[in-house]
Amino acid sequence: MILNDRKSIEKIDKSNMLGLIENFDRQCKEAGCIKIPSIKKKQYDFIILSGMGGSAIAGDILKILVEMDSSVPFIVHRDYGLPGFIGKNSLVLAVSYSGNTEETISAYKQAVSRGATACAISSGGEIEKLASTCGMPHIKIPSGQPPRCSLGYLFFPLEKLLYTIGVIKQCSSEKISNMALSCRENYGIDKIQDNKAKEISSLVHNKNVVVYSGNTLSPSALRWKTQLSENSKHIASVNYFPEMNHNEIMAWNYPDFVVKNSVIFFFYDKGDNKRVKLRMDLTSKILGVKSLNIQKLNSYGKSTIERIFSLIILGDWVSFYLAILNGVDPTEIKEISYLKKELSLVE
């Protein structure tokens, strides 16, 4: 089987995505040691994280933590500019791995012009230059890898920042580093038997993938979709409970060829609202009557952040193996590169 053959994988994985996934534990540990700037500890009216793609997932995770520990509204903004309610008493986190994401640059400039406290995190680029010019804090992270493979560098410095100003109650880089190391042993190429990541990738090969979760695991579910999209070049969709019960539950009838060729994942977490868990159980029962392929995955770990990352890490491994089964280089993103090039030619 090709997923057990490192030499065969290397022929497809030309840019060594495997190495980045295998070393995620080290990235988490390094990220926890990155120096963060001093930011005034005050009662912000809003905290907003501006970012796109792989840079925004850090915000989705932080949002869950902030909602647990703080009364400050936290928003993830995936667009140009900023909402009108962001002003001088707001904290704006501008997240761009390259530092050149045009939507995030647009938001950052508005934050500065409105007098908000703006903190940028990037590996360099235009945002670092703007921060230097404006005298605003900037967190410098290592460069040289795809943004979607840099979640540790993007997340843990911001987690530490929010911890130091009292918005969240703990830092977790060491815990997640240990978890990632354990996952490498359980999901890596050398694990031939009982490898859940390989089993799932084989199950979804040439299938339509749909992922459902409650609020707590919503970052994990979205990460699965985005990683399957970029790494595997594979179509996937995501939705959340209880919203899914108010519309999408009716969609599992047509088109018939899509329904029959789908694999549906339900992400369960012990922190889910008990009514959400009941809804998930009932929905899987309803869809099961239709003979749909339903897979239930439980998060694991003591803390919320561990449980979120438990499925994120699994999904990263699944997306890599699925790329190999699809015969595509998981690092290559020619359509995104072309789009950025064309956009750069138009003001």
Solvent accessible surface area in square Angstrom, and as a share of the most:
residue,aa,sasa,rsa
1,M,139,0.62
2,I,60,0.31
3,L,0,0.00
4,N,49,0.25
5,D,60,0.31
6,R,86,0.31
7,K,157,0.66
8,S,30,0.19
9,I,0,0.00
10,E,100,0.45
11,K,155,0.66
12,I,31,0.15
13,D,10,0.05
14,K,155,0.65
15,S,64,0.42
16,N,89,0.46
17,M,1,0.00
18,L,7,0.03
19,G,10,0.10
20,L,49,0.25
21,I,20,0.10
22,E,35,0.16
23,N,53,0.27
24,F,22,0.09
25,D,16,0.08
26,R,142,0.52
27,Q,10,0.05
28,C,0,0.00
29,K,102,0.43
30,E,91,0.41
31,A,0,0.00
32,G,17,0.16
33,C,105,0.63
34,I,25,0.13
35,K,180,0.76
36,I,29,0.15
37,P,32,0.20
38,S,115,0.74
39,I,18,0.09
40,K,152,0.64
41,K,143,0.60
42,K,72,0.30
43,Q,134,0.60
44,Y,4,0.02
45,D,60,0.31
46,F,52,0.22
47,I,0,0.00
48,I,0,0.00
49,L,0,0.00
50,S,1,0.01
51,G,0,0.00
52,M,60,0.27
53,G,43,0.41
54,G,10,0.10
55,S,6,0.04
56,A,0,0.00
57,I,2,0.01
58,A,0,0.00
59,G,0,0.00
60,D,20,0.10
61,I,0,0.00
62,L,0,0.00
63,K,65,0.27
64,I,10,0.05
65,L,10,0.05
66,V,0,0.00
67,E,88,0.39
68,M,113,0.50
69,D,42,0.22
70,S,29,0.19
71,S,104,0.67
72,V,15,0.09
73,P,63,0.40
74,F,10,0.04
75,I,46,0.23
76,V,26,0.15
77,H,27,0.12
78,R,93,0.34
79,D,73,0.38
80,Y,112,0.42
81,G,7,0.07
82,L,16,0.08
83,P,32,0.20
84,G,74,0.71
85,F,102,0.43
86,I,2,0.01
87,G,21,0.20
88,K,144,0.61
89,N,69,0.36
90,S,0,0.00
91,L,0,0.00
92,V,0,0.00
93,L,0,0.00
94,A,0,0.00
95,V,0,0.00
96,S,0,0.00
97,Y,10,0.04
98,S,50,0.32
99,G,0,0.00
100,N,89,0.46
101,T,35,0.20
102,E,78,0.35
103,E,37,0.16
104,T,0,0.00
105,I,22,0.11
106,S,31,0.20
107,A,0,0.00
108,Y,1,0.00
109,K,109,0.46
110,Q,64,0.29
111,A,0,0.00
112,V,42,0.24
113,S,93,0.60
114,R,80,0.29
115,G,45,0.43
116,A,2,0.02
117,T,33,0.19
118,A,0,0.00
119,C,0,0.00
120,A,0,0.00
121,I,0,0.00
122,S,0,0.00
123,S,16,0.11
124,G,9,0.09
125,G,27,0.26
126,E,67,0.30
127,I,0,0.00
128,E,54,0.24
129,K,135,0.57
130,L,31,0.15
131,A,1,0.00
132,S,90,0.58
133,T,117,0.68
134,C,55,0.33
135,G,67,0.64
136,M,50,0.22
137,P,31,0.20
138,H,40,0.18
139,I,0,0.00
140,K,107,0.45
141,I,4,0.02
142,P,60,0.37
143,S,79,0.51
144,G,79,0.76
145,Q,36,0.16
146,P,24,0.15
147,P,52,0.32
148,R,6,0.02
149,C,15,0.09
150,S,0,0.00
151,L,1,0.00
152,G,0,0.00
153,Y,18,0.07
154,L,0,0.00
155,F,0,0.00
156,F,2,0.01
157,P,0,0.00
158,L,1,0.00
159,E,2,0.01
160,K,48,0.20
161,L,1,0.00
162,L,0,0.00
163,Y,101,0.38
164,T,71,0.41
165,I,11,0.06
166,G,50,0.48
167,V,11,0.06
168,I,5,0.03
169,K,149,0.63
170,Q,70,0.31
171,C,58,0.34
172,S,1,0.01
173,S,21,0.13
174,E,99,0.45
175,K,86,0.36
176,I,0,0.00
177,S,3,0.02
178,N,84,0.43
179,M,19,0.08
180,A,6,0.05
181,L,69,0.34
182,S,49,0.31
183,C,0,0.00
184,R,67,0.24
185,E,112,0.50
186,N,67,0.34
187,Y,19,0.07
188,G,7,0.07
189,I,3,0.02
190,D,116,0.60
191,K,66,0.28
192,I,86,0.44
193,Q,131,0.58
194,D,122,0.63
195,N,2,0.01
196,K,93,0.39
197,A,0,0.00
198,K,9,0.04
199,E,101,0.45
200,I,12,0.06
201,S,0,0.00
202,S,49,0.32
203,L,59,0.29
204,V,2,0.01
205,H,58,0.26
206,N,109,0.56
207,K,70,0.30
208,N,31,0.16
209,V,1,0.00
210,V,5,0.03
211,V,0,0.00
212,Y,0,0.00
213,S,0,0.00
214,G,1,0.01
215,N,90,0.46
216,T,20,0.12
217,L,1,0.00
218,S,21,0.13
219,P,1,0.01
220,S,0,0.00
221,A,0,0.00
222,L,36,0.18
223,R,5,0.02
224,W,3,0.01
225,K,64,0.27
226,T,35,0.21
227,Q,5,0.02
228,L,3,0.01
229,S,47,0.30
230,E,38,0.17
231,N,0,0.00
232,S,0,0.00
233,K,77,0.33
234,H,19,0.08
235,I,132,0.67
236,A,8,0.06
237,S,48,0.31
238,V,34,0.20
239,N,26,0.13
240,Y,67,0.25
241,F,6,0.03
242,P,62,0.39
243,E,96,0.43
244,M,0,0.00
245,N,30,0.15
246,H,128,0.57
247,N,74,0.38
248,E,47,0.21
249,I,28,0.14
250,M,142,0.63
251,A,58,0.45
252,W,15,0.05
253,N,59,0.30
254,Y,175,0.67
255,P,69,0.43
256,D,72,0.37
257,F,152,0.63
258,V,49,0.28
259,V,15,0.08
260,K,154,0.65
261,N,61,0.31
262,S,5,0.03
263,V,0,0.00
264,I,1,0.00
265,F,1,0.00
266,F,0,0.00
267,F,0,0.00
268,Y,19,0.07
269,D,10,0.05
270,K,154,0.65
271,G,44,0.42
272,D,20,0.10
273,N,92,0.47
274,K,167,0.71
275,R,152,0.55
276,V,17,0.10
277,K,102,0.43
278,L,77,0.39
279,R,82,0.30
280,M,0,0.00
281,D,49,0.26
282,L,89,0.44
283,T,2,0.01
284,S,9,0.06
285,K,144,0.61
286,I,84,0.42
287,L,0,0.00
288,G,37,0.36
289,V,123,0.71
290,K,82,0.35
291,S,103,0.67
292,L,20,0.10
293,N,55,0.28
294,I,37,0.19
295,Q,58,0.26
296,K,108,0.46
297,L,17,0.08
298,N,108,0.55
299,S,15,0.10
300,Y,101,0.38
301,G,26,0.25
302,K,183,0.78
303,S,18,0.12
304,T,17,0.10
305,I,1,0.01
306,E,27,0.12
307,R,18,0.06
308,I,0,0.00
309,F,0,0.00
310,S,0,0.00
311,L,4,0.02
312,I,1,0.00
313,I,7,0.04
314,L,4,0.02
315,G,2,0.01
316,D,16,0.08
317,W,2,0.01
318,V,1,0.00
319,S,0,0.00
320,F,0,0.00
321,Y,0,0.00
322,L,0,0.00
323,A,0,0.00
324,I,3,0.02
325,L,40,0.20
326,N,47,0.24
327,G,49,0.47
328,V,43,0.24
329,D,26,0.13
330,P,0,0.00
331,T,28,0.17
332,E,61,0.27
333,I,51,0.26
334,K,134,0.57
335,E,121,0.54
336,I,63,0.32
337,S,61,0.39
338,Y,139,0.53
339,L,102,0.51
340,K,134,0.57
341,K,133,0.56
342,E,68,0.30
343,L,81,0.40
344,S,80,0.51
345,L,127,0.63
346,V,111,0.64
347,E,209,0.94
